Amino acid sequence: MHNYTHALLQLGRSSSYVNQAISAIKFYVKHVLHGKKEDVAYVRPKRVQTLPHVLSQGEVKKLFGSCRQSEASGHL
């Protein structure tokens, strides 16, 4: 099981995809194989935390500049 989940992560699958695969396998073992236990521990990957996109100073100036132009022309 560990090799399978590791291979999925190496293929670029997300942690939620791998968790869903683990849940499907657990369901199969419990309900199709009628509860026969495997000696394998199910280790779930942690969700990757990403940083939010931050605007550069130039992008912020451009954004505020476009707001002032709209204000001056009466669009706001």
One Martini backbone bead per residue (centre of mass of N, CA, C, O) as a GRO file, in nm:
protein
   76
    1MET     BB    1   0.059   0.063  -0.021
    2HIS     BB    2   0.292   0.259   0.004
    3ASN     BB    3   0.393   0.235  -0.290
    4TYR     BB    4   0.133   0.334  -0.424
    5THR     BB    5   0.112   0.617  -0.291
    6HIS     BB    6   0.393   0.708  -0.378
    7ALA     BB    7   0.343   0.685  -0.684
    8LEU     BB    8   0.117   0.893  -0.697
    9LEU     BB    9   0.289   1.131  -0.596
   10GLN     BB   10   0.507   1.108  -0.826
   11LEU     BB   11   0.274   1.168  -1.052
   12GLY     BB   12   0.115   1.433  -0.915
   13ARG     BB   13  -0.080   1.372  -0.711
   14SER     BB   14  -0.291   1.453  -0.487
   15SER     BB   15  -0.378   1.414  -0.162
   16SER     BB   16  -0.683   1.374  -0.218
   17TYR     BB   17  -0.647   1.145  -0.423
   18VAL     BB   18  -0.501   0.948  -0.233
   19ASN     BB   19  -0.720   0.939  -0.014
   20GLN     BB   20  -0.937   0.822  -0.203
   21ALA     BB   21  -0.785   0.560  -0.268
   22ILE     BB   22  -0.771   0.456   0.021
   23SER     BB   23  -1.078   0.449   0.070
   24ALA     BB   24  -1.141   0.248  -0.157
   25ILE     BB   25  -0.968   0.015  -0.047
   26LYS     BB   26  -1.105  -0.007   0.229
   27PHE     BB   27  -1.384  -0.070   0.117
   28TYR     BB   28  -1.309  -0.326  -0.037
   29VAL     BB   29  -1.205  -0.488   0.205
   30LYS     BB   30  -1.466  -0.469   0.380
   31HIS     BB   31  -1.710  -0.534   0.154
   32VAL     BB   32  -1.586  -0.747  -0.053
   33LEU     BB   33  -1.388  -0.913   0.156
   34HIS     BB   34  -1.535  -0.918   0.435
   35GLY     BB   35  -1.314  -0.786   0.649
   36LYS     BB   36  -1.042  -0.843   0.560
   37LYS     BB   37  -0.736  -0.799   0.684
   38GLU     BB   38  -0.469  -0.600   0.668
   39ASP     BB   39  -0.113  -0.541   0.745
   40VAL     BB   40  -0.168  -0.247   0.652
   41ALA     BB   41  -0.091   0.077   0.676
   42TYR     BB   42  -0.261   0.387   0.654
   43VAL     BB   43  -0.095   0.650   0.495
   44ARG     BB   44  -0.161   0.983   0.497
   45PRO     BB   45  -0.136   1.260   0.333
   46LYS     BB   46  -0.064   1.579   0.351
   47ARG     BB   47  -0.159   1.884   0.303
   48VAL     BB   48  -0.076   2.134   0.098
   49GLN     BB   49   0.069   2.444   0.170
   50THR     BB   50  -0.005   2.756   0.037
   51LEU     BB   51   0.063   3.055  -0.077
   52PRO     BB   52  -0.045   3.346  -0.142
   53HIS     BB   53  -0.102   3.575  -0.371
   54VAL     BB   54   0.120   3.845  -0.440
   55LEU     BB   55   0.149   4.167  -0.500
   56SER     BB   56   0.311   4.395  -0.646
   57GLN     BB   57   0.380   4.721  -0.650
   58GLY     BB   58   0.306   4.766  -0.948
   59GLU     BB   59   0.025   4.627  -0.936
   60VAL     BB   60  -0.096   4.816  -0.723
   61LYS     BB   61  -0.061   5.081  -0.875
   62LYS     BB   62  -0.227   4.995  -1.121
   63LEU     BB   63  -0.490   4.941  -0.970
   64PHE     BB   64  -0.522   5.230  -0.842
   65GLY     BB   65  -0.501   5.385  -1.108
   66SER     BB   66  -0.765   5.267  -1.233
   67CYS     BB   67  -0.953   5.380  -1.012
   68ARG     BB   68  -0.899   5.682  -1.055
   69GLN     BB   69  -0.991   5.694  -1.351
   70SER     BB   70  -1.285   5.603  -1.296
   71GLU     BB   71  -1.355   5.831  -1.100
   72ALA     BB   72  -1.304   6.071  -1.297
   73SER     BB   73  -1.524   5.950  -1.517
   74GLY     BB   74  -1.783   5.832  -1.332
   75HIS     BB   75  -1.796   5.506  -1.258
   76LEU     BB   76  -1.824   5.535  -0.918
   0.00000   0.00000   0.00000
